[in-house]
């Protein structure tokens, strides 16, 4: 019995990995520049925002390594936005697979998130290449960087499970979520250094787990001055709660997916 269970887990893992790799290849094989397009988007956004906020408005110009602060924030945000948008529609987009073959439907959402994670890792590699080229000082907090990546992934996956479960019945959710993402982009300290915001508002900002996670990743890499809330444990708790809630909602609604796709 245990051997059969292990074989099933191995089979589902291989299926999930194959779905993720195939989606990754399909995403880039049809274009001439391939992965470069996924890199150009955050880089183009970075260049525009850096010119506007650092060079023209002088918002981040006085901060050490502001360019890395901004670039890392954009890379993390791009991963979060792409993961939730793509994974939200993954069940509907894979409707033929859902109807014809029995697979745990959660695998489809996880595979979609892993595709975004692969691009995220490539973008992070480019980020650290820039860090080494321009000799930005790293600090010992870098050992916690993988932990914050995991936290960001789990938070994104938890939201993706909720969104994908709801999207099957509510197709307008994609438009609603795009509007929410626009709002989140500006209330999360991605563009602006948090130290320009009065300290009394920091705890309110850090109620947003994304703000806490992105600030922690900055602090753990090249920005020792990046502000981290003493209540960072709340981000871990909220992340865990979102993930558990996502699994619960997805499992409750997944038996009815085939009827509504």
N, C-alpha and C positions, 0 to 999 in steps of 0.2 A: 504493500500500500504506500509506504513511504517512498519507495523507488519510483512508483508510478507518479506520485505527486512531484518528485524532483524532475522527472522527465517532462511533465506538463509545464512546470515553471521554466525549464530550459527551452522548451518549444516556444512558449509565449515570449520569452526574452529574445530569442532569435527572430521571431516575427516582428517584434517591436523595433529591434535594431535594423532589420531589413527595411521596414517602412520608413524609418528615420533617414537612413542612408539614401534610399531611392528618392525620397522627397527632396533631400539636399541636392542630389545629382540633377533631378528634373528642374529644380529651381535655377540652376546655373548653366546646365548643358545647352540650353536653347539660346543663350546669349553669347555674343562674341567675347565680352570681357569677363563673363562668369562671375566668380566671387567678388571681383573688383567693384561691381555695382553695389554690393552690400557694404563695402568699405567706403565708397565714394559718398553715399548718402549721409552717414554721420560726419564724415570729414567736411563735406560741403556745409552742413549745418554748423559745424564747429567754426569754420572760417568766417561765415557770416556773423555769427553771434560774437565771436572774439573781436572782430573789427568794430561792431556796433557798441558792445558793452565795455570792452577794454580800451580800444584805441580812441573811439569817438566820445563815449559817455564817461570813460575813466572809472567805471564801477569796480572792475577787478584789477585795474592796472597797478595798484599799489600792493597787491598781494603776491607773496612768493609762489612761484609755480602756478599762477592762475590758469595758464594755458593747459596744464595737465589736469588741474581741478575741473575745468570746463569739459575737456575731451573725455575724461573718464565718466563724468556725469552723463554726457550725451550717449556714450557707448552703453552704459547700464540702462538708460532710459529706452534706447532703441531696442535692446533685448526685451525689456518688459513689454513695451507696446507691441512689438512684432509677435511675441509669444502669445499674448492674450488674444490678439486679433486673428492670428492664423489658427490657433488651437480652438478658439471659439467656434469656427466654422468647419472644423475637421470632421466631425461626425456627419454633418450634412454632405460635405464634399466627398466623403467615403461611403455614401449611402448604399452604393452597390455592394460593397464589402459587408456592410452591416446587415443587409437583407439576405444575402446569399450564403454567407459563411458564418458559422458561430465562432466568434472570438470575444474575449472580454473587451467590451467597448472602451474601457478606460485606456487600453493599450493604444488606441488610435490617437487619443488626446496627448498621452505621454510621448508618443512618437513624434507628433507635431512639435511639442515643446523641445524635444531633443534636437530636432532639425535647427531650431532657433539657437539652441545652446551651442551647437557646432560653430555657427557663424559668430556667436558671442565670443567663443574662445579664440577664434582667428582674429577678431577685432582687438581683443585684449592683448594678443601677441604683438600686433602692430603698435598698440599703445606703449607696451614696454620696450619695444624697439626704439620708439621715439624717446622714451625716458633715458635709455642708454646712449643714444646718439647725442642728445643734448646734456648728458651727464647730470641729470637731476638726482639729487641725493635720495636714496632709499633709506628706510629705517627698519628697525627690528620688528616692528608691528606687522611687517609683511607676512609673517608666519600665520597670521589670522586671516589673510586674504581669502584662502580657499573656503574658510568657514562662512564668510560673508557672501561669496559666490553661491554656496549651497543655500544660504538663507534667501537670497534673491530668487533663486530657481524655485524653491519650495513655495514661496509666496506667489510667484507668477503661475506656477502649476495649479495651486489651490484655486486661484481666481479663474484660471482657464477651465477647470472642471466645472465650476459654478456656471460660467458663461456658456460653455458648450452644452450643458444640460438644459439651460433655459432657451438657448438659441434654436434648438430643434422645434420648439413651439412658438417662439417669438422671433421672427426673422428681422424685425425692426431693431432688435437689440444691437446689431452691429453699428447702426447709425448712432444710437444712444451712447454706446461705449466709446465711439470716436470723439463725441463731444466731451464725455467725461475725461478722456485722455488729454484733450486740449487743456482742460481746467487743471488736471493733475500736473501737467508739465510746468505750469507757472506757479503752483502752490508748493511744488517740490523744489528745494534749492539746487537747481541744476545750472542755471545761468548765473545767478547772483551768489556771492559769498554770504554765508549765514551771519557773519559778524556785522553786516550792515543793517540787519534787522534788530530792533530793540530786544534785549535779552528776555524781557517778560513774555514775548511771543514765541520763544524757542520751544517751550514745552507743547504749545499748541501745534506747531509745525511738526514736531516729532511724534505726534499722534499718528501721523502718516508713516507707516513702516518703510515706505520707499525712501523717505527723507533720511531716516535713521540708517538704513542699509547703505545708501550711496555715500553718506557722510563717513560711515565706518570704513568703507572701501577706500575712500580718499585718505583718511587718517592712517590706514594700514599700508599705504604705498608711498606717495611723495609729498603729502601735505600734512605735516604735523600740526599746522595751525587750524586745520579743519575742525569745526566745533562738533563735539559728540555729546549727546545728552547723557546725564547720569542715569536716566531712566531707559537706557538702551535695552534692558531686559524686557521692557514692554514690547519692543519690536519683535523679539523672539516669541513672546507669548501670542501676539496678534498673528504672526506668521503661522505658528502652529495651529491656532484656532481657525484661520482661513483655510488651511490645508485640510484639517479634519472636517470642517463644514463642507468643503468642496467634495471630498470623498463621499460624505453622507448624502448630499443632494444628488450627486451623480448616480450613486447606486440606487437611490429611491426612484429616479426618473428613467434610468437606462432601459428597464424592461419594456418601456412604451416607445422607444425610439423608432423601431421598425414601422410602427403604425403611422408615425407623423412625418417621416422623411419623404 
